[in-house]
Amino acid sequence: MVYFIREILPGITSGNTGESLMRFLSPNGRIREWEKRVRISDTVANKMQLADAYAQQKQYDKAIELTLECANSFTKDPGIILQLARWQFLNGQYAASIVSFDKLNTFRGVRMSKADDELMYARALEATMETARAEEEYQRIIRVHHSLEAMYYYGLLLKKQGRKSEARAQFEKTGQELDLHPRYVRRTIRKWVWLSKKELATL
C-alpha cells in the first residue's frame, strides 16, 4: 500500500495510469516486451527502448551495454549519448558519465539544458574529487534554474568542506525559494526543503 501511494498514485494523478499500473502489476513486463521486439527487429530504436526498460528496473549494466552498442553505430546522436551519461551516473560510473556529458557538449548546437542532467554532471564532478568545477556547476544551476535540489547538494558540499555558514545559507535558501516554483511542481521538490531542515539541525 505504501509503495502504491508513493510510486503509483502520483503517476495516476498525472495521467500516466496505464504505464504506472503496468510497472506495478508486471515490473519486468516491459522488458520482456522489448526483448521480444529486439529479437524481431534489431534496430537502434528498439534497443534504446529496451535499454530504457532495463534502466526503469535499475538494471543499469544492461542498459549501458545496449546503449554503448547504439552509440558505436550512431556516434553523433546526442540523444543516445545523453541517455548513456545518465545511466552511467545512476550506476555509479561517475568518471565515465563525465566523459559522456562532455562529449555531448562538443556537438554543435547541443548542450545540456535540463537542470536534472546538469545536476548529475555537477554531482559526478564532486564524486570524482573535481570540487572546484563541481562548485561552479552548482552555483550556475542555482542561478539559472533556482533548483532546490542543487541548493541541497551544494550545501552538503560546503558542509563537507567545513564552510558551515555558507552551507547554512544554502539549506535555508531552499525554504525561501520554494514559493518561486509553480504550485504543481512544489509537491515534487518539497522534500529538498525537508532534507535541508534536517541538515540545518546538525549545524
C-alpha positions in Angstrom: 0.0 0.0 0.0 2.8 2.4 0.9 4.5 1.6 -2.5 1.2 2.2 -4.3 0.7 5.6 -2.6 4.3 6.8 -3.2 5.1 5.4 -6.6 1.9 4.6 -8.5 -0.7 7.1 -7.3 1.3 10.2 -8.4 1.5 8.6 -11.9 -2.2 8.0 -12.0 -3.0 11.6 -11.0 -0.6 12.9 -13.6 -2.2 10.9 -16.4 0.3 8.1 -16.7 -2.2 5.5 -15.5 -1.5 2.7 -17.9 2.3 2.8 -17.7 2.2 3.1 -13.9 -0.1 0.2 -13.5 2.0 -1.9 -15.9 5.1 -1.3 -13.8 3.2 -2.1 -10.6 1.5 -5.3 -11.8 4.3 -6.6 -14.0 7.6 -4.9 -13.2 9.5 -6.9 -15.9 6.7 -6.9 -18.4 8.1 -4.0 -20.4 11.5 -5.7 -20.5 10.1 -8.9 -21.9 8.0 -6.9 -24.5 11.0 -5.0 -25.8 13.3 -8.0 -25.7 10.8 -9.7 -28.0 10.7 -6.7 -30.3 14.5 -6.6 -30.5 14.6 -10.2 -31.5 12.1 -9.5 -34.2 13.7 -6.3 -35.4 17.3 -5.5 -34.1 17.1 -1.7 -34.6 18.7 1.1 -32.6 15.3 2.5 -31.7 14.1 -0.9 -30.3 17.4 -1.3 -28.5 17.1 2.1 -26.9 13.6 1.3 -25.7 14.9 -2.0 -24.2 17.7 -0.1 -22.5 15.2 2.3 -21.0 13.1 -0.7 -19.8 16.2 -2.1 -18.1 17.0 1.3 -16.6 13.5 1.6 -15.2 14.2 -1.6 -13.2 17.6 -0.3 -12.2 19.4 -2.9 -14.4 21.9 -0.2 -15.4 24.7 -2.5 -16.5 22.4 -4.0 -19.2 21.1 -0.5 -20.1 24.6 0.8 -20.5 25.8 -2.2 -22.6 22.9 -1.8 -25.0 23.3 2.0 -25.2 27.1 1.7 -25.9 26.2 -0.6 -28.8 23.9 2.0 -30.2 26.4 4.8 -29.6 29.0 2.9 -31.6 26.6 2.8 -34.5 25.5 6.4 -34.2 28.5 8.3 -32.8 26.9 11.7 -33.3 23.5 11.1 -31.9 23.1 13.4 -28.9 20.1 11.6 -27.5 22.0 8.3 -27.2 25.0 10.0 -25.6 22.8 11.8 -23.1 21.0 8.6 -22.1 24.4 6.9 -21.7 25.6 9.7 -19.5 22.5 9.4 -17.3 22.7 5.7 -16.8 26.4 5.8 -16.2 25.8 8.3 -13.4 23.0 6.2 -11.9 25.2 3.2 -12.0 27.9 5.0 -10.0 30.3 5.2 -13.1 30.9 8.9 -12.4 34.1 9.3 -14.4 32.6 7.7 -17.5 29.4 9.8 -17.0 31.5 13.0 -17.1 33.2 11.8 -20.3 29.8 11.2 -21.9 28.4 14.6 -20.8 31.5 16.3 -22.1 31.2 14.6 -25.4 27.5 15.7 -25.6 28.6 19.3 -25.1 31.1 19.1 -28.0 28.3 18.7 -30.5 27.4 21.9 -32.4 24.2 23.4 -31.1 23.7 20.8 -28.5 24.2 21.3 -24.7 22.6 20.0 -21.6 19.5 22.1 -20.8 17.7 20.2 -18.1 18.5 21.0 -14.5 18.4 17.3 -13.7 21.2 16.5 -16.2 23.3 19.5 -15.2 22.9 18.4 -11.6 24.1 14.9 -12.4 27.1 16.4 -14.1 27.9 18.5 -11.0 27.5 15.6 -8.6 29.7 13.4 -10.8 32.4 16.1 -10.7 32.1 16.2 -6.9 32.3 12.4 -6.7 35.5 12.4 -8.8 37.0 15.0 -6.5 36.8 17.8 -9.0 35.5 20.0 -6.2 36.2 23.4 -7.8 34.4 22.6 -11.0 31.6 21.0 -9.1 31.1 24.1 -7.0 31.0 26.3 -10.2 28.3 24.0 -11.7 26.2 24.0 -8.5 26.3 27.8 -8.4 25.3 28.1 -12.1 22.4 25.6 -11.8 21.1 27.5 -8.7 21.5 30.8 -10.5 19.8 29.7 -13.8 17.2 27.2 -12.5 16.6 28.1 -8.8 16.9 24.3 -8.2 16.2 23.4 -4.6 17.9 20.1 -5.2 21.1 21.8 -6.3 20.9 24.1 -3.2 20.7 21.0 -1.0 23.6 19.2 -2.7 25.7 22.3 -2.8 25.0 22.8 0.9 26.3 19.2 1.5 29.5 20.0 -0.4 30.0 23.2 1.7 29.3 21.3 4.9 31.9 18.6 4.0 34.5 21.4 3.5 33.7 22.8 6.9 32.2 26.0 5.4 29.3 25.9 7.9 27.9 29.4 7.5 27.8 29.1 3.7 26.2 25.6 4.0 23.6 27.0 6.4 22.7 29.8 3.9 22.2 27.2 1.1 19.9 25.0 3.3 17.9 28.0 4.4 17.6 29.1 0.8 15.6 26.0 -0.2 12.7 27.1 2.1 12.9 30.7 1.0 12.7 29.9 -2.7 10.1 27.1 -2.7 7.3 29.6 -3.5 9.1 30.7 -6.6 8.1 27.4 -8.3 4.7 26.7 -9.7 2.2 25.0 -7.3 2.1 21.8 -9.3 6.0 21.5 -9.0 6.2 22.1 -5.3 4.9 18.7 -4.4 7.8 17.0 -6.0 10.5 19.4 -4.7 9.3 19.9 -1.2 11.5 17.0 0.0 14.6 19.1 -0.6 13.3 21.7 2.0 12.7 18.8 4.5 16.1 17.3 3.9 17.7 20.8 4.2 16.0 21.3 7.6 17.4 18.1 8.8 20.9 19.3 7.8 20.3 22.6 9.5 19.6 20.9 12.7 23.2 19.4 12.6 25.0 22.7 12.0 
